[in-house]
Amino acid sequence: MRFTLLGPLEIVTSEGSLTPSAPMLRRVLALLLLRADTVVRSGALVEELWGDRPPRSARTTLQTYIYQLRKLFGSFEAGQDAGGSLVLLTKPPGYELQLGEDDQVDVYEFEALVNRAKACRHEGLIEDAVAALNEALGLWSGAALTDVERGPLLDAEATRLEEIRKEVLELRLELDLQLGRHHEVVSELLSLVSANPAHEGFVAKLMLALVRCGRRAEALDVYQRTRTELVAGLGLEPSTEIQRLHHSILKGDGEVGHQVSAMAPTSPAQLPPAITDFVGRTGETRRLRSAVAGDRGLSIVQVLGPPGVGKTAFALQAAHELRSLFPDGQFYANVGDLGDSGRGLADILAGFLRSCGIPPDRLPPGLRELSNMFRTWTADRKVLVVLDEVLAARHIRELTPGGSSCAMLVVSRTRPTAVPGMVNISLGPLPEDSALELLGRLIGPERVETEPEAARTLIRTCDRLPLALRAVAGRIAARPHWSLDRMIGRLSRSDNLLVELGEYGDELLASVEASRRQLSGITRDALDLVAGLCGQTVTPAVVADLLDVRVAAAETLLEQLVDASLIEEQTSTREGHESGYRVPALFQAAVRQLVDPWDAPPARPVGPSTSPLREPADV
């Protein structure tokens, strides 16, 4: 199938058009296509379709749209492939549209062509770069999603694509001017400036093209019109670049007619943005900086912690603070969905190398060769690699840079096999003062000061997890008439605590589900059992009794769950008493929602003979 989004939405097959006509169905399809091969949260789809006022039937209606799309694609069995080339899967907390090998989406073709053009430019192959950019721009047949009714998410995507289109067009015009094609691009630039009078990139190139064509007076006139437009419309003077160009034209500077833009490639800078309200973690940040900033060779730091504790936010905050130490590039990849896939790792390495300016046709085909090439490129450079949601030591080994002045930050749900020299930094729930500070930033410090005891109760109810605090704060901010006590009441009465957290609850559920999926069968049984005890603290002896295993085996299972950051160990201060283990309330809610009652481990009720806190008489 071929899908087009850079213009009207269309689905074309060898048999003809499959494009749906129902407006809401087209919106669901468009969003799934724009985020193909990734899970799109149900909450995001609901927001796109109904904004912040969804009907009570929103989830049921959304399921109907998903069914209709599966029927359209010929895939009926709950998203299982029924012979079609693509599959629409249900994956908590939403849905994933997986493209087949023969499926084509014009948006992704556009992005691939632009990347190829940038690689050619880096190598000095300007003609090839222009050809690739023209091919990319030729994929557009109108404004992005021009015939799709758009909600907030699709509107943002359409705006993003249009901005990228302008950037690509500006780059192609720049390269055309480098090739001396000023006569060919003048008419195109005149049209672009007429349609975008405040776009200073187009204006500067039009001025250059005109002066190189010997039309100096017209170039000066363009500057005056642009200045008038900017001052009258925005109260701004033209940029320094355009003012400098104007001054050179006035002086009759001969160099203006032969200006060539600098072609020095920029260093890869792939870090997602850091959050603006990051708080706390001073000690952990100091330890991370010490591990990375030292002169001890390649540094690998692993950030561990339970779901929702803010591991990724912490790593990205630190990475941005450390950027100046790694001027040759910062790379980022989320490897959470790769499993043990070598192909996925190869794709990541190929992306890293393309961003370094290596043309696609020079990349070797195999994972080992790509890994060697990446290590070679980084051997004499200072780069930072950030890997998110790492599940296996292989992910670390294959993506490790080769330079002794490089560093790697690894964010893990669980402890992968140890890597030599790796420093582990474990994050727990925020300290109370940091949690209160975060809550104050999110809902306003005056709310916390007005209801201090309720604020403390609220952060404890959220297990002092940043993810849960953000969710609750979002609800409070949207309902300023609610007191903190009212929010606490809703959380304590809710049959499903995650429902009260909205989309953040979906995110937490997905994170717990991913961690739970990595467990062995009996370890998963132990988690489900302890979570089903509603927050009680249990000893290894109790778990052994309930699972019918030896105490030593039960203790091993519980420690595996501690390593997976899904349960907490509570050390007893009483002499002769065992340590206890418990599942935090939010994780209990997530596990209970994930457990199929038919698959739950057989467990006897906790009674006098199996009290969670009893001491074994003779085991």
Summary of the structure (lengths in Angstrom):
residues: 619
radius of gyration: 28.6
end to end distance: 63.1
largest distance: 99.9
contacts: 1928
relative contact order: 0.06
helix: 54%
strand: 10%
